[in-house]
Amino acid sequence: MAPFISVVSPVYMAEQIIPELVKRIKEAFIDLTENYEIILVDDCGPDNSWAAIQEECKKEKRVKGIKLSRNYGQHHAITAGVEHAKGDYIVVMDCDLQDNPKYIKDLYDSAVAGADIVFTYKESRNHSFLKNLSAAIFYRFYNYLLDNKKNNFDKNVGAYSLIKRKVANAFLQIKDQNRDYTFILGLLGFNKVYLPIQHDKRYKGKSSYNVAKLLKHAIDGITSQSDKLLRLSISIGFIFFISSVIWTMRVVYVYLTDKVPPGYASLTIIELLGTGLILMSLGITGIYIGKIFEQVKQRPLYIIDSTVNI
């Protein structure tokens, strides 16, 4: 029996890309199977992407559209698509066509060979120097905080991937409000392989991820998957406590020996540095408390406004 494959793509500011995206995905299935579906999840961008999705749905019943009630973010949109996918295999890919649909057959072949999760590994990234540099710094820092050498994350491994149905079911059990599709897959376990691919240039337009969004995503990713920042703040506090004890002993020694005090410059520097570290530690603690607050409210991960062909 021919495999049933679902392709899930979160859509944001891609009004002019959607027709070409659907066209290329359909071409990728010509020599693979006719038993497939394309699920486009509109994450409520400022353009008319939903109208473009509806138009493609009218042309082809295998193209299905989901419109979220508001902008929830890329990874919540992916979750919505995976939850509505019916395939035995589910391909997740970005809508900007930097992820080339021609690799869908290679992803499927790797899964048939035994892999439960097939990640794509970009041999080169078509991003700006600043974005590549920030990604490299983030992933190095993230892997350090995660304390998990077996599941280190790489800046060249993106959301473009294929998962089997059992992996999708496990993924949907994770109800984290702050979520990252790739990170969750990395932590689920299962048999993983990596498929090297070429990273193409964006078909049209420019990425909606600015520096502020990337920084927020980095903070969410780190604080959602690791508590090491909290433990580091305790370690830093302990170091400063020992330092303060040593400094106090020095001050007492200076006082008892009637030596001239060296002045207040060093004291001022230490006080400012200590205050800054205290405030930083309080801020880190506040982030974690805020995430607990969001999680315990148990709000839905997304709300659907309307659907087409589903």
C-alpha positions as CSV (number, residue, x, y, z in Angstrom):
1,M,0.0,0.0,0.0
2,A,1.3,3.5,-0.9
3,P,2.4,5.5,2.0
4,F,0.3,8.5,3.2
5,I,2.6,11.5,3.7
6,S,1.6,14.9,5.2
7,V,3.6,18.0,4.6
8,V,3.1,20.7,7.2
9,S,4.3,24.3,6.6
10,P,3.7,27.2,8.9
11,V,2.9,30.3,6.9
12,Y,3.8,33.9,7.9
13,M,4.1,36.8,5.4
14,A,4.3,34.5,2.4
15,E,1.4,35.7,0.2
16,Q,3.6,35.7,-2.9
17,I,5.4,32.5,-2.1
18,I,2.5,30.1,-1.5
19,P,1.6,29.3,-5.1
20,E,5.2,28.4,-5.9
21,L,5.5,26.5,-2.6
22,V,2.5,24.3,-3.4
23,K,3.7,23.8,-7.0
24,R,7.1,22.5,-5.9
25,I,5.7,20.3,-3.2
26,K,3.4,18.6,-5.7
27,E,6.3,18.2,-8.1
28,A,8.3,16.4,-5.3
29,F,5.5,13.8,-5.1
30,I,5.3,13.0,-8.8
31,D,7.7,10.0,-8.5
32,L,6.9,9.2,-4.9
33,T,3.2,8.8,-4.3
34,E,-0.2,10.4,-5.0
35,N,-1.3,9.7,-1.4
36,Y,-0.3,12.9,0.3
37,E,-1.7,16.1,1.8
38,I,-0.3,19.6,2.1
39,I,-1.3,21.5,5.3
40,L,-0.6,25.2,5.3
41,V,-1.0,26.9,8.7
42,D,-1.6,30.6,8.5
43,D,0.0,32.3,11.6
44,C,-1.9,35.5,11.0
45,G,0.7,37.7,9.4
46,P,0.0,41.3,8.3
47,D,-0.4,40.3,4.6
48,N,-3.1,38.2,2.7
49,S,-1.5,34.8,3.1
50,W,-4.8,33.3,4.1
51,A,-6.4,34.4,0.8
52,A,-3.6,32.8,-1.1
53,I,-4.0,29.6,0.9
54,Q,-7.7,29.5,0.2
55,E,-7.0,29.9,-3.5
56,E,-4.7,26.9,-3.5
57,C,-7.2,24.9,-1.6
58,K,-9.8,25.6,-4.2
59,K,-7.6,24.2,-6.9
60,E,-6.5,21.0,-5.1
61,K,-8.4,19.1,-2.3
62,R,-5.1,17.7,-1.1
63,V,-4.1,21.2,-0.1
64,K,-5.6,22.0,3.3
65,G,-5.6,25.3,5.2
66,I,-5.7,26.2,8.8
67,K,-6.1,29.8,10.0
68,L,-5.1,30.5,13.6
69,S,-7.1,33.1,15.5
70,R,-4.0,35.2,16.1
71,N,-0.2,35.1,15.7
72,Y,1.0,32.3,18.0
73,G,4.5,31.9,16.6
74,Q,6.1,29.4,14.2
75,H,6.3,26.5,16.5
76,H,2.8,26.7,17.7
77,A,1.7,26.8,14.1
78,I,3.8,23.6,13.4
79,T,2.0,22.0,16.4
80,A,-1.4,22.8,14.9
81,G,-0.3,21.3,11.6
82,V,1.1,18.1,13.1
83,E,-2.0,17.7,15.2
84,H,-4.3,17.8,12.1
85,A,-1.9,15.7,9.9
86,K,-3.2,12.3,8.9
87,G,-0.1,10.9,7.4
88,D,2.0,7.9,8.5
89,Y,4.9,10.2,7.8
90,I,4.9,13.9,8.4
91,V,7.3,16.4,6.8
92,V,7.7,19.8,8.4
93,M,9.2,22.6,6.3
94,D,9.3,26.4,6.3
95,C,7.3,28.2,3.7
96,D,10.0,30.5,2.3
97,L,11.4,27.8,0.0
98,Q,14.9,27.9,1.6
99,D,13.9,24.4,2.4
100,N,13.7,22.8,-1.0
101,P,10.8,20.3,-1.4
102,K,12.9,18.2,-3.7
103,Y,14.4,16.5,-0.6
104,I,11.1,15.0,0.5
105,K,11.8,11.8,-1.3
106,D,15.3,11.5,0.4
107,L,13.7,12.2,3.7
108,Y,11.1,9.4,3.1
109,D,13.8,7.0,1.9
110,S,15.8,7.5,5.1
111,A,12.6,6.8,7.2
112,V,11.9,3.6,5.3
113,A,15.5,2.6,5.9
114,G,14.7,2.6,9.7
115,A,15.0,6.2,11.0
116,D,12.1,7.5,13.2
117,I,13.2,11.1,12.8
118,V,15.1,12.5,9.8
119,F,16.6,15.9,10.4
120,T,18.1,17.9,7.5
121,Y,21.6,19.3,7.9
122,K,22.4,22.4,6.0
123,E,25.9,22.2,4.4
124,S,25.8,26.0,4.2
125,R,23.3,28.6,5.4
126,N,22.0,31.3,3.2
127,H,21.7,33.9,6.0
128,S,23.6,37.1,6.8
129,F,26.9,36.9,8.6
130,L,25.3,38.5,11.7
131,K,22.5,35.9,11.8
132,N,25.0,33.0,11.3
133,L,27.2,34.3,14.0
134,S,24.4,34.8,16.5
135,A,23.1,31.3,15.7
136,A,26.5,29.8,16.4
137,I,26.9,31.6,19.7
138,F,23.4,30.7,20.8
139,Y,23.7,27.0,20.1
140,R,27.1,26.7,21.7
141,F,25.7,28.4,24.8
142,Y,22.5,26.4,24.7
143,N,24.4,23.0,24.5
144,Y,26.5,24.1,27.5
145,L,23.4,24.9,29.5
146,L,21.6,21.7,28.4
147,D,24.3,19.3,29.9
148,N,23.3,16.7,27.2
149,K,26.3,15.8,25.0
150,K,24.3,13.0,23.3
151,N,21.7,15.4,21.9
152,N,23.7,18.5,21.1
153,F,21.9,20.9,18.9
154,D,23.5,22.4,15.8
155,K,22.8,25.7,14.1
156,N,22.7,23.9,10.7
157,V,19.9,21.6,11.8
158,G,16.5,23.3,11.2
159,A,12.8,22.5,11.3
160,Y,12.9,20.8,7.9
161,S,12.5,17.2,8.9
162,L,10.4,14.0,8.6
163,I,8.9,12.2,11.5
164,K,6.9,8.9,11.7
165,R,3.5,8.7,13.2
166,K,4.7,7.4,16.6
167,V,7.0,10.4,16.9
168,A,4.2,12.8,16.0
169,N,2.1,11.2,18.7
170,A,4.9,11.6,21.3
171,F,5.5,15.2,20.2
172,L,1.8,16.1,20.7
173,Q,2.0,14.8,24.3
174,I,4.4,17.7,25.1
175,K,2.3,20.6,26.2
176,D,5.0,23.2,26.8
177,Q,3.7,26.7,26.2
178,N,7.2,27.8,25.2
179,R,8.0,25.3,22.5
180,D,10.5,24.7,19.8
181,Y,9.8,21.9,17.4
182,T,13.4,20.9,16.7
183,F,14.4,21.0,20.4
184,I,11.4,18.9,21.4
185,L,12.3,16.3,18.8
186,G,15.9,16.2,20.0
187,L,14.7,15.4,23.5
188,L,12.1,12.8,22.6
189,G,14.6,10.1,21.8
190,F,13.9,7.7,19.0
191,N,16.3,6.8,16.2
192,K,17.6,9.9,14.4
193,V,19.5,10.4,11.2
194,Y,20.8,13.6,9.5
195,L,20.3,14.2,5.8
196,P,22.8,16.8,4.3
197,I,21.0,19.3,2.0
198,Q,21.7,22.6,0.3
199,H,20.1,25.7,1.9
200,D,18.5,27.8,-0.8
201,K,17.9,31.6,-0.9
202,R,14.5,32.8,0.2
203,Y,12.2,32.8,-2.8
204,K,10.7,36.3,-2.2
205,G,10.7,38.9,0.5
206,K,12.8,38.8,3.6
207,S,12.7,36.9,6.9
208,S,10.4,38.2,9.6
209,Y,12.9,37.2,12.3
210,N,14.6,40.4,13.5
211,V,17.2,40.6,16.2
212,A,14.6,41.2,18.9
213,K,12.6,38.1,17.9
214,L,15.7,36.0,17.7
215,L,16.8,37.1,21.1
216,K,13.4,36.3,22.6
217,H,13.4,32.9,20.9
218,A,16.8,32.2,22.3
219,I,15.8,33.2,25.9
220,D,12.6,31.1,25.6
221,G,14.6,28.1,24.3
222,I,17.2,28.2,27.0
223,T,14.9,28.8,29.9
224,S,12.3,26.2,28.7
225,Q,14.8,23.4,28.4
226,S,17.3,23.9,31.1
227,D,17.5,25.2,34.7
228,K,21.3,25.6,34.7
229,L,21.0,29.4,34.6
230,L,19.4,29.2,38.1
231,R,22.2,26.9,39.3
232,L,24.9,29.2,37.8
233,S,23.4,32.2,39.6
234,I,23.7,30.2,42.9
235,S,27.4,29.4,42.1
236,I,28.1,33.0,41.3
237,G,26.5,34.1,44.5
238,F,28.6,31.7,46.5
239,I,31.8,33.0,44.8
240,F,30.8,36.5,45.8
241,F,30.1,35.4,49.3
242,I,33.5,33.9,49.7
243,S,35.1,37.0,48.1
244,S,33.2,39.2,50.6
245,V,34.5,37.2,53.5
246,I,38.1,37.5,52.2
247,W,37.6,41.3,51.7
248,T,36.2,41.7,55.2
249,M,39.2,39.9,56.7
250,R,41.4,42.3,54.7
251,V,39.6,45.3,56.0
252,V,39.8,44.1,59.6
253,Y,43.5,43.5,59.1
254,V,44.1,47.0,57.7
255,Y,42.1,48.4,60.6
256,L,44.0,46.5,63.3
257,T,47.5,47.3,61.8
258,D,46.6,51.0,61.5
259,K,47.6,51.0,57.8
260,V,46.1,53.7,55.6
261,P,43.0,52.4,53.7
262,P,43.6,52.3,50.0
263,G,40.4,54.3,49.1
264,Y,37.0,53.6,47.9
265,A,37.5,52.9,44.1
266,S,37.8,49.2,44.5
267,L,34.9,49.1,46.9
268,T,32.7,51.0,44.5
269,I,33.5,48.7,41.6
270,I,32.8,45.6,43.7
271,E,29.5,47.1,45.0
272,L,28.3,47.9,41.5
273,L,29.3,44.6,40.1
274,G,27.7,42.7,43.0
275,T,24.5,44.7,42.6
276,G,24.4,44.1,38.9
277,L,24.8,40.3,39.4
278,I,22.1,40.3,42.1
279,L,19.7,42.1,39.8
280,M,20.6,39.7,36.9
281,S,20.0,36.7,39.2
282,L,16.6,38.1,40.2
283,G,15.8,38.7,36.5
284,I,16.6,35.1,35.7
285,T,14.5,33.8,38.5
286,G,11.7,36.1,37.4
287,I,11.8,34.6,33.9
288,Y,11.4,31.1,35.3
289,I,8.6,32.1,37.6
290,G,6.9,33.8,34.6
291,K,7.1,30.5,32.6
292,I,5.6,28.6,35.5
293,F,2.8,31.1,35.6
294,E,2.1,30.7,31.9
295,Q,2.3,26.9,32.1
296,V,0.0,26.4,35.1
297,K,-2.8,28.4,33.4
298,Q,-3.1,25.5,31.0
299,R,-4.3,27.6,28.1
300,P,-4.6,26.0,24.7
301,L,-1.4,26.0,22.6
302,Y,-3.4,27.6,19.7
303,I,-7.0,28.4,18.7
304,I,-8.2,27.9,15.2
305,D,-10.3,30.5,13.4
306,S,-11.2,28.6,10.3
307,T,-10.1,25.7,8.1
308,V,-10.4,24.6,4.4
309,N,-10.5,21.0,3.2
310,I,-10.2,19.7,6.7
